[in-house]
Amino acid sequence: MPKVSVYVTLKPTLLDAQGRVVQTALENLGYTNVEGVRIGKYIEVELAENGHNLNEQIDEMCRKLLANPVIEDYRFEVSE
């Protein structure tokens, strides 16, 4: 049964408000060497079988539902 790990992040050109809040909090805790924080999503998908065009299917899932391609980038890894 294939397991897919999907990583979704904001495109680099967009401001990451959540990341900025976390960066400020880390700095307030004394971690002054933090230069940037970006927040994203991690999604695990388990599939019933390893069918044809698995990568194409997963890419379609990401484009249609798991990520917003207008503002987010994504990548995925398939493992057995």
Summary of the structure (lengths in Angstrom):
residues: 80
radius of gyration: 16.2
end to end distance: 5.9
largest distance: 51.0
contacts: 176
relative contact order: 0.35
helix: 31%
strand: 29%
